[in-house]
Each structure stands twice: as C-alpha cells, then as structure tokens.
Amino acid sequence: MDLLAEQRQIRKQAVLALLLCAAVSAASVFFLPEWVAFPSETDARLALAIQTSLVHFGAVLLAVRLVASGRYRSEADIDGAATGPPSPALAMKVAFLQNTLEQAFLGVGAHLLLASVAGGRWLGLLVASALLFAIGRLSFYRRYPEGAGARAFGMATTTLASLACYLAAAIFLLRRLFGG
C-alpha cells in the first residue's frame, strides 16, 4: 500500500463529502421550511429528533443483521465472538457494525442536542443529517473492501452530518449563555 496515495485519496473524498454535506445542509435549512412546518415546542422538537433518528437506528439494525446472517452462514463464525476472532468474510461486517454503532450514537446525540436548543428552520439540519447518514453508511459499506481512501467519502459524510448538528447546537448554546 502507498500510504501517501491513500492519504491523498482520503483528503479528496473528505472534501467531496464536505461539499455534499454543505449543499444538503444549506438546502435543508433554507428551502425545506418553505414546504415543512417545523415544531416550535421543545417536546415536539425532541420527538422530531427521535423520528429523524430512525435512519440511525435502522442502520444499526441492518448492521446487526449482516453480522448475524454472516455468523449463521459460516462454520468458522457460528459459535460466536467468544470463541475467537471473526473470519475474513465476517470481519468487514463486524467492523461496519462497530463503526455504525459509534456513528449512530454520535448522530442521535447530535439530533437530540440540536432539537433541545434550536427550532424553526434549523431543524432542517435534522432532516439533512438523516439523509446524509444514510448516504454515508451506504457508501462506507459498499466501498469498505477497497481501502481507507475508498471508504473515506462515506465516513466523512456520516461524521460531517452529525458535526453540523453539533456545531449549530453549540452556537445556540453559546448565544443563550452570553445573551446573544
């Protein structure tokens, strides 16, 4: 493996992911409120955060199913994780599950935090985040066997979707804290 080439590919894919995330997030904040009435009450905003997190929970469910199905179909893996490391065929699915759990935890947390401090058009970020999470996870899984550079777009898309919610929430929290 050529480490420098792989790192260049990671940076390139991360920039592409950033452009996609910026476009989808901006469109969701500026155009989606023209068609969707976002809730203003905190309990309804939190309900929306949980509802838009369905994508996150669904991705974890799918990843668990991939691992379970892989174990069921493999003589080397059917006895479970306690008996040894996964076979090469199952290892990628286990890695996808682990990474998806981590990203889903961060994503759902970002949704809840944003919904607890922001309303109005900013709730469009919840929709953007859910859409980008799905795109990111699909890309990450499909490109995983091709290496870090190939899966970087999916990883960055997933991460940046949550990061946008965290950054917006942080700005709202700081404005509250300092009276802005």
Secondary structure, DSSP 8 states (H G I E B T S, - for coil): --HHHHHHHHHHHHHHHHHHHHHHHHHHHHTGGGT-----SHHHHHHHHHHHTHHHHHHHHHHHHHHHHHHHH-TTTTT-GGGS---HHHHHHHHHHHHHHHHHHHHHHHHHHHHHH--GGGGHHHHHHHHHHHHHHHHHHHHGGG-HHHHHHHHHHHHHHHHHHHHHHHHHHHHHHTT-
